[in-house]
Amino acid sequence: MDYLCRLGTPEGAVIEEVHHAADAEALRRELQRKGYHVFEVRPRRLGGSLSWPRLGGRRRKVGTQRFLVFNQELAALLGAGLPLLQALDLMLERLEDPALREVLEDVRERVASGQELSAAFEAHADQFPRLYAPSLKAGERSGDLEKVIRRFVRYLQLVLEARKRVVSALVYPAVLVVLSIAMITVMTVYVVPRFALFYADLEAELPLITRVTLAVGSFLQDSWLVIVPALLVAVVGFRQWAATPAGEIAVDRLQLKLPVLGRVFHSFAIAELTRSLATLLEGGLPLVPSLEIAIGAVGNAYVRDRVAPSVQMVREGKALYAAFEQSEVVDDIAIDMIKVGETTGALATMLNNIADFLDQEVEIRMQRLLALVEPVMLVFMGLIIALLLVSVYLPMFSVLGEVR
């Protein structure tokens, strides 16, 4: 779980940072062991998307695409030789996004008062990707902030492209499923009951399939005032449960077990982990804090939970590939490549190669899925509609036979 911590540094500065830990007390002890004075440790509120408006006093999120453009512009200004404060002032002059302006004004004031840029953005950690502030800190330590920002921009572009591919591939199957459910509901609720009245007047003996279809249609038509609120309550209850740590882990674990799609979600999660870790290592951050931050950036809670113990294992001296191997969620091929990267001293490069390989695998699997979805859904819809038609018209043929 992520916690927002207000800390006092040994140098006397007060900072806010986000840390990932199993519980608040363990995190508090760990921070004190590192020499921080802990003022406050509270659970970090997760908002999911980066673009929802302010609700109930909560701060508005900064749009991901706008944040990407902001970093591109900042890197360009720094590359042109402008001092940091002047670059921030120039961007504030023509910045229209209200959420980003609110944050950037505060960041500018913090930087002007002597804080580092990374610490200023860390105070708004819930507004941005978790990797951003540590990446800036690595750039400040190495003295090449522009290069680190450009590397982060590239990372964000790759992540957004991968997410867009997955979402775009899932839109078409989702539309087919919704249309199928809508068509079946209309036929069952409106069409079938009309035939029920007709057959009642005929007083004909109805086949079993027709009786079942008429019973289902009658139940849905008579009970929709109960069914709809019950479904809404169930959906709201499920969403609230899924927002809890245990519920989030259970739902994300179920995602990984889905046929076909499960492998896609798994590959995407591991690609997020390896690309995030590579970005931080390339920025000059040590392995243990890089691993801790990269794990927190993984979207799948089950993968995040399984890999979390790797931080302590690596801290105790275990090799990264061995720690990942014990998680049982990282692929064998990824573990082998990480082992080679650690042996040759090219870990960041190998992690990027793993992420690229997994991104390609996700794209290939989604293309195969799309190729299968249309015929499968058409056959499924055809079978259901054919079954409904047969159940409705079969008694007619029986009555016509008796008349002859």
N, C-alpha and C positions, 0 to 999 in steps of 0.2 A: 504494500500500500504506500502511496505517496504522502509525505508530510511536509507542510510549509513551516520552516524553522526560522525564528528570529534569534540571531546569534551575536555575541560579542567576540571579536577576534583578539588574539594576543596583542595586536598593535593598537587596540583601543577603538576600532571602527565597529559600527553596528550594521550588520548585513542581514538579508533575508535570502534563504536558499531552500530549494526543494530536495528532499532526500527520500529514497525508497527503503523501507524497512518492514520487518514482520509486525512490530508493534512500537508504540510511542516510547515506552520506557527503555527498550533495548536501543532505540535510536538516540535517546537522550544520553544514555551511558556511553555510547560510541562517540558522540560529539564531544562530551566532556573529556573522554580519553584523548581526543585529538587536540585538546587545549582550548576549545571554545567555551565561552560562558553562555549557557542556554537560557534565554529569556522566555521563549515560548515554542512549543511543538504542538501543531494542530493538524488534523487531517486535511489534505488538499482537496478542494472541491473540483470534481472532474466535470467539464462541460461538454465533452464529446467534440462537436463541431467547433470551428473557430469563428463562426459568423452569426451567432444568435444575438438578438438585441438584449438590452438591459432589462431584467425582470426582478422585481422585488428588491431593488437596491444592489444587485450583483453587477459587477463590471461587465461591459460589453466586450465580446471577444473580437480580436483583430482578424479580418478575413485572410485566409491563407494565401490567396493569390496577391492580395495587396501587400502582404508582408514580404512575399517573394520579390515584388517590384521594389519595395523599399530597400531591401538588402542589395539589390542590383545597383540602385542609384547611390547608396552609401559607399559601396565598393568603388564605383566609378569616381566619386568625389575624392575619396581617400587616395585613389590611384593617381588623381591629378595633382596631388600634393597639398590639398587643403587641410588645415588643422581640423581636428575632430569637432570642436565646438562650432567652428564656422560651417562645417558640413551639415551639422544638425540644424543650425539656424537657417541655412538655405533651403533645407527640406521642409522646415516648418512654415516657411513663407508661402508655399503653394500647396501645402498638404490639405486635402479636403475631407479625407476619411475621419469622422469624429472620434471613433474608438482609438485609432492609431495616433491621432493628434493629441488626445488626452494622455496617452502613455508617453509619447515622445516629448511632450512638454515637461513632464516630470523627470524623464531620463536626462533631458538637457540641464535641468536645474541641479540634479544630482552630480552630473559630470562637472558642471561649473563650480560646485562646492568642493570638488576634490575626489569624488568617488571614481573608480574605474568604470568603463562602459559596461563590462560584464556584471559588476555589482549593481549598477543602475537598472539593467534589464532583469537581473535576478529578483529584484523587488516586485516585478510584474511577471513572475514565472508562470502564473496560471493563464497568461494571455498568449503565450508563445510555445512552440515546440520545446520539449525539455532539453534538447541538445543545444539550444541556441546560446544560452548564457555560458555553459562550460566551453563551447567552441570559441566564444569571444575571449574567455579567460586564457585559453591556450594561445590565441593569437597575440594577446597582450604580453604573455610570458616570452613568446618567441620573437616579439618585435615586428611581426608581419601581419597586422590585423587585416589588411586588405585581402591578402591571399587566403586567410582563414574564412573570411566572409564569402569570398567567391567559391570556396570549397563547400561551404554550407549551402550556398545557393544551388550548386550543382546537385548536392544531396537532396535538397527539397524538391527540385525539379524531377529527379528520378523517382522519388517516393510518390509525388503527385501523379506522374505518368502511370506508374504501376497501379495506383488506386483507381484512376480513371478507366484503365483497361478492364479491371475487374468489375467495376460498377457498370460500365457500358455493356459488358458481356452478360451481366445478370438482368439487365432491364428487359430484354426480349423474352426470356423464359418467365419472368414475373408477370409481364403483360399477358402472355398466353394463359398462365394459371388463373389470373383474375378474370379474364374473359370466359374461360371454361366454367369457373364457379358461378359467374353471373348468368351464363346461358342455362346451366343446369338448374339454378335457383328459379329463374323465370319459368322454365318449363314445368318444374315441380310444383311451384306455388300458384301459377296462373293458368297454365294450359291444362294440366292433368285434372284439377278440380272441375273444369267445365265438362270433361268427359264423364266424371263421376256422376253428375246430375243426369246425363244422357243414359248411362247404364242403369241408373236407379229406376228410370221410367220403363226401361225394357224388361226389368226383373230377370235379367239373364244370369246364368251361372258364370262367375268370373274366374279366370285362371289365377293361380297363386301369384305369379309375377305381377299381374294387374292389381290384385288386392294389396300387395305390398307397396306398389308405387302409389296407389290411391291413398293408402294409410299415411305414407310419408308426406305426400302433398297436403293432405288434410291437417296433419299435425303441424306442419310448418305454417300453414295459413291461419290456423286457430291460435297458435302459441307464439307468434312472432313478437308480441308485446312483452313476452317473458324472455324469449331467446335473445333478442337484441340487447336488452340491458344486462343479461347474464354474460353475454360475450364481452361487452364493454368492461364490466367489473373484472372478468377474468383477464382481459388484456392489461388493464391498469394494474391489477395485482401482480401479474407476471412481470411487468416492467419495473415495478417497485422492488420485487424480489431480485430481478436480474441486476438492479443497480447496487445491491449489496455485494461485498467482496466474495462471499460464498456463491451467491447466485451468478455473478459475472463469470467466475471460474467454471461453474457447472455448464452455463450456456455456451461459453467458448470451447469447452471440452466437447460438447455435443456437436458443435460446428465441425470440429476436426474429424468426427466419426461419420459425417454425411458421405454418402456414396458420391464419387467423382469430385464434388465440391470440397469435401474434407481435405483432400490432398492439395487443392488450390489454396485454401486458407492456411494450411500448414506451411507450404512453401513460401507464401507471402509473409508470414510471421517470422520465419527464420531469415528471410531476405531483409526484413526490417532490422532484425537484431544485428546481422553481420554488417550491413551497410552503415548503421549508426555507429557501431564499434570502430569500423574502419575510418569513418570521418573524424571521430574523436582522436584516434591514435595518430592519424596524419596531421592533426592540429598540434600534436606534441603533448597531449595529456597522458599521464601514466596509465598502465593497463587496468589496475583495480578501480580507480574512479571512473575510467572510461566504460568499463564493463557494467558498473553499477548504474550509470546513466543510460547506457544503451539498453539494458534490460527494462528499465522503466519506460523507455520509448516504444516498446513492443505493444501493439494494439491488442493482441490476444492474451487475455488474463491467465488462461491455463498454461500457455507456453511461458509467460512471464513468471508464474508461480513455480514452475518446474525448473527454470533456469536460475532463479534467484539464489539458491544455495551455492552456485558456482562462484559468487563473489567471495564468500568466506574461504572456499577451497583454494582459490587463486591467491588470496591474501596469505594463506598459510603455506604457500609455496608449491601448490599442485599446478601442473601444466594446464593451460586453458583447454586443450583438446580433451584431456582426461576429465576435467570438471564438466564439460559439455556432454561427454559420453555418459556420465552418471545421471544426467537429466532425463535421458531416454526420449527426448523430443527432437534432438538435433540429428539430422541424417548422417549415416555412416560416411557418405562421400564428403560431406562438409567437415566432419571430424578429421578425416584423412587429410584434407586440404589444409585445415588449420594446423595439424601436426607438422606438415611440410613447411608451412609458413613460419611456425615457431622455430623449427630447426634451422631454416635458412636465414632467419632474421627479416623476412618479408611478410610479416603477419598482416599488415594493413592491405597490402596488394592482394594477398590471397583471400582476405575477407571480402574485398570488392569483387574478386572473381567469383566467389560463391554467390554473392548477391546478384550479379549479372546472370549467372547460370540459372538461379532459381527464378529470376524474373522471366527468362526465356521459357522455362518450364511452365510457369503460370500462364503465359501467353499461348503456348501450344495447347495446353489442356483446355483453356477457355475456347479456343478455336474448335477443338474436337467436340466440346460440349455443345457449342452452338450448332455444329453440324448434326448432332443427334437430337437436340431438343425439338426442333420443328417437326420432323416426322413422328417422333414419339408422342408429342402433344397432340398432333393431328389425329393419330391413330386412337389415342386415349379419348379425345373429344368425340370422335366418330363412334367408338364403342358405346360410350355413355348415352349419346343421343339415339343411337340405334336401339339400345336397350329400352329407353323411354318410349320410343315410337312403337316398338314391338309390344310393350306392355299395354299401351293405349289402344292400338288397333287390333290386337289379337282377338278380343271379344267380338269385334265387328264381323270378322271372318267366321267365327263360330255361329253367330246369329244368322248370317247370310246362309250358312250351310244348313241350319235347321229349317229356314224358310223354304229352301229348295226341296 
